Amino acid sequence: MGDDALAPGPALAHASALLTQRGFHEVARNARGDSLYLARGNDPGRLRLSNHARTPKQRRGHPEVLASLVIRQPRNLSQIAVMVEAALRDFAGVQRRRDQAATGKDSTIGA
């Protein structure tokens, strides 16, 4: 672990702070405190931050989770920033597909 690397717990806290700056807020936390769920505004979609991946059963039971950011290993601040940006892209992509499916519109038509 490098001198500037944060352990997974503090790294997740830093990721949460970065996402808060981007308009997200915490809406739930699991009982162990190792997973937290963030939302933007009133959108029902959730962005999950955790130190472990979800199981297929968890995915089926919680379709509101549009994307996850998992930090299992120590990371430095720049690595965390890159991971946050990737999670935001994933979240936006799933959100867009969800919204298109709800309206019956296909973004590839007329492209």
Buried (B, 14 or more C-beta within 10 A) or exposed (E): EEEEBBEBEBBBBBBBEBBEEEEBEEBEEEEEEBBBBBBBEEBEBBBBBBBEEBEEEEEEEEEBBBBBBBBEEBBBEEBBBEBBEEBBEBBBEBBEEBEEEEEEEEEEEEE
